[in-house]
Amino acid sequence: MKKNNKIPYFIYFPLLIISILIISFFMENAFHWDFSRYGIYPQKVKGLRGIFFWNFIHDDIKHLTNNILAFFVLSGFLFYHYKKYAWKILITGGIITGLITWIIGRPAYHIGISGINFMLFSFLFFSGIFSGYYRLMSVSLIVVFLYGSIIWLMLPVIKKISWEGHLAGFITGIFFSFLYSKELKNKYSKEKKVKIYPEDEEFLKHFDEEGNFIENIENSEEKSDNF
C-alpha cells in the first residue's frame, strides 16, 4: 500500500507564499538590488504600485524572520478553518490593506507582510467571535494568546515600524469578519444541531412527554386512541 505523503493544503499554501518572500529577500541581497523603492509611498501616484509589491519586500533578516513565523501560523489557521475564503481574503484583503496604508501613511516607503499578518490576526479573532462556533472561538483565543501583544504596534510607538500598515490590516480584517459573519453563523449553526437518525426516533418513542419510560408502545397508543 502506498502512503500518502502529500503536504496538507493548510501547510503547503503558507509555505509556498513564504518561499516567495525568502527568494525575493535573498535575490535583493545577492544582487545588491534595492526593492524598497517598490514599496508603498503614501499620497504619491507612483507609490500606488507598492500595493502589489510591498508584502514581498523586507528590510533585513530579522524583519523577514519575524514576519514569516507569524504569517505561517496565522495563514495556516486561515486555510484550515476558512478554506473557502482564504485566497479571497489574502489577495483582496492585501490590496485593501495597501490602499488604506497609501491613504493614511507617512511620507516614507512602507514594506513587509506585517500588514497582512495584522489583517489575519483581526479576521481570525473577530470571525471566531461573530460565528459563535466554539471551535472557531478557540482559534480566536489561541491567536490572541500568541499575538495579542502586537496590538500595540498599531500605535506610533516605534518610528521605524509602519504602524499605519498594521492599523490598515487590522481594519481590513474586521471588515472581512463582518462581511462573512452571517454566512459563517448559518454554516456553523447547522453543525451545532444534533442529528436524529431513524433508529433514534424509534428509541425516543419509548418515552412520554414527561420523560417516563414506556415498555409497551402499542398498549400506550391504544390507550391514547380510546381516550
CORBELWO-V250931 format. One record per run of one state. SS is the DSSP state (A for helix, B for strand, O for the rest). FROM is the first residue (numbers start at 1). LEN is the number of residues. If there is no record, write none. Layout:
# CORBELWO-V250931
ss = (SS:SS)
from = (FROM:FROM)
len = (LEN:LEN)
This chain:
# CORBELWO-V250931
ss = (O:A:O:A:O:B:O:A:O:A:O:A:O:A:O:B:O:A:O:A:O:A:O:A:O:A:O:B:O:B:O:A:O)
from = (1:9:31:35:39:40:42:45:53:54:57:61:82:86:105:109:111:114:132:134:155:163:180:181:193:198:205:207:208:213:214:217:227)
len = (8:22:4:4:1:2:3:8:1:3:4:21:4:19:4:2:3:18:2:21:8:17:1:12:5:7:2:1:5:1:3:10:1)
